[in-house]
């Protein structure tokens, strides 16, 4: 990411888990020879980081559901178009946890993808917006 990005006040370990999850998913759903890209830029709300891939994409009807605990987009064995035959899926917790981490920091996480197609691989882009200084929530 560019050194020019302003620093974000955040839990480093939690953000590592967040971006690990986004990168693991991008790898899982991108065929061999595909491309992953991570970009960052200043945003009106703080900093925006985008993890994008040239993978199989996500059906627009599923783009909010994938952040729901235990939700899986189909048969686990059909999740990847990798030529290495890896078609692994998980329990459907990774993106729910990722969104929880972002929201705990006062940010937003969403996905953009034109659709799901294992032949044309339209790709996906996961957007993370984090405030520079998250609001401290007081108990009471």
C-alpha positions as CSV (number, residue, x, y, z in Angstrom):
1,X,0.0,0.0,0.0
2,X,1.2,3.5,-0.6
3,X,3.3,5.1,2.2
4,X,1.2,8.2,1.6
5,X,-1.9,6.7,3.3
6,X,-2.6,8.2,6.7
7,X,-2.2,5.8,9.6
8,X,-5.3,4.1,11.0
9,X,-5.8,3.7,14.7
10,X,-6.8,0.0,15.0
11,X,-6.2,-3.4,16.5
12,X,-3.3,-4.7,14.4
13,X,-4.0,-8.4,15.1
14,X,-7.7,-8.0,14.2
15,X,-6.8,-6.2,10.9
16,X,-4.3,-9.0,10.1
17,X,-7.1,-11.5,10.5
18,X,-9.4,-9.4,8.4
19,X,-7.0,-9.1,5.5
20,X,-5.9,-12.7,5.8
21,X,-9.5,-13.7,5.3
22,X,-10.0,-11.5,2.3
23,X,-6.8,-12.7,0.7
24,X,-7.5,-16.4,1.4
25,X,-11.0,-16.1,-0.2
26,X,-9.5,-14.3,-3.2
27,X,-7.0,-17.1,-3.7
28,X,-9.7,-19.8,-3.1
29,X,-12.0,-18.4,-5.8
30,X,-9.4,-17.5,-8.4
31,X,-8.2,-20.0,-10.9
32,X,-4.5,-20.8,-11.3
33,X,-2.9,-18.0,-13.4
34,X,-5.4,-15.4,-12.0
35,X,-4.5,-12.2,-10.4
36,X,-5.0,-10.6,-6.9
37,X,-4.6,-6.9,-6.3
38,X,-4.6,-4.9,-3.1
39,X,-4.9,-1.1,-3.4
40,X,-5.3,1.6,-0.9
41,X,-6.3,5.2,-1.1
42,X,-7.5,8.1,1.1
43,X,-11.3,8.1,1.5
44,X,-13.7,10.7,2.9
45,X,-14.4,8.4,5.8
46,X,-10.7,7.5,6.4
47,X,-8.8,5.0,4.4
48,X,-10.1,2.5,1.8
49,X,-8.4,-0.7,1.0
50,X,-9.7,-2.9,-1.9
51,X,-8.8,-6.6,-2.3
52,X,-9.7,-7.6,-5.9
53,X,-9.3,-10.7,-7.9
54,X,-9.9,-12.2,-11.3
55,X,-11.9,-15.1,-9.9
56,X,-15.3,-16.6,-10.5
57,X,-17.1,-13.7,-9.0
58,X,-20.2,-13.4,-6.8
59,X,-23.8,-13.4,-7.9
60,X,-25.3,-10.0,-7.1
61,X,-28.2,-11.8,-5.2
62,X,-25.6,-13.3,-2.9
63,X,-23.4,-10.2,-2.2
64,X,-25.0,-9.4,1.1
65,X,-25.7,-12.9,2.1
66,X,-22.0,-14.0,2.0
67,X,-21.5,-11.8,5.2
68,X,-24.0,-13.9,7.1
69,X,-22.7,-16.4,9.6
70,X,-22.7,-20.0,8.3
71,X,-23.9,-18.9,4.8
72,X,-22.3,-20.8,1.9
73,X,-22.8,-19.9,-1.7
74,X,-23.4,-23.5,-2.8
75,X,-21.9,-26.9,-2.6
76,X,-18.6,-26.7,-0.8
77,X,-16.8,-28.9,-3.4
78,X,-17.8,-26.5,-6.2
79,X,-16.4,-23.2,-4.8
80,X,-13.2,-22.9,-6.8
81,X,-12.5,-23.2,-10.5
82,X,-8.8,-23.8,-9.9
83,X,-7.1,-26.1,-12.3
84,X,-5.4,-27.7,-9.3
85,X,-8.8,-29.2,-8.4
86,X,-8.9,-27.4,-5.0
87,X,-12.6,-26.7,-4.5
88,X,-12.4,-26.1,-0.8
89,X,-15.0,-24.2,1.2
90,X,-15.3,-23.3,4.8
91,X,-18.0,-23.2,7.4
92,X,-19.2,-19.8,6.3
93,X,-17.7,-17.8,9.1
94,X,-14.8,-15.9,7.5
95,X,-16.6,-13.0,5.9
96,X,-19.0,-12.6,8.9
97,X,-16.0,-12.3,11.2
98,X,-14.3,-10.0,8.7
99,X,-17.3,-7.7,8.6
100,X,-17.5,-7.8,12.4
101,X,-13.9,-6.7,12.7
102,X,-14.4,-3.8,10.3
103,X,-17.6,-2.7,12.0
104,X,-16.0,-2.9,15.5
105,X,-13.5,-0.3,14.1
106,X,-16.4,1.9,12.9
107,X,-15.8,1.0,9.3
108,X,-17.6,-0.6,6.4
109,X,-17.0,-3.8,4.3
110,X,-18.8,-4.7,1.1
111,X,-18.2,-6.5,-2.1
112,X,-18.7,-5.6,-5.8
113,X,-18.9,-8.2,-8.6
114,X,-20.8,-8.3,-11.9
115,X,-21.7,-11.9,-11.3
116,X,-20.5,-15.5,-10.9
117,X,-19.2,-17.3,-13.9
118,X,-16.5,-20.0,-13.8
119,X,-15.8,-19.6,-17.6
120,X,-15.4,-15.9,-17.9
121,X,-14.2,-15.2,-14.3
122,X,-15.6,-11.6,-13.8
123,X,-13.8,-11.2,-10.5
124,X,-14.7,-9.6,-7.2
125,X,-13.6,-6.5,-5.3
126,X,-13.9,-6.4,-1.5
127,X,-13.9,-2.8,-0.2
128,X,-12.8,-2.0,3.4
129,X,-13.2,1.6,4.6
130,X,-11.7,2.3,8.0
131,X,-11.9,5.6,9.9
132,X,-8.6,7.1,11.0
133,X,-9.7,7.3,14.6
134,X,-12.6,5.0,15.5
135,X,-15.2,6.3,17.9
136,X,-14.9,4.9,21.4
137,X,-18.2,3.3,22.4
138,X,-18.9,3.9,26.1
139,X,-20.7,1.3,28.2
140,X,-24.0,2.3,29.8
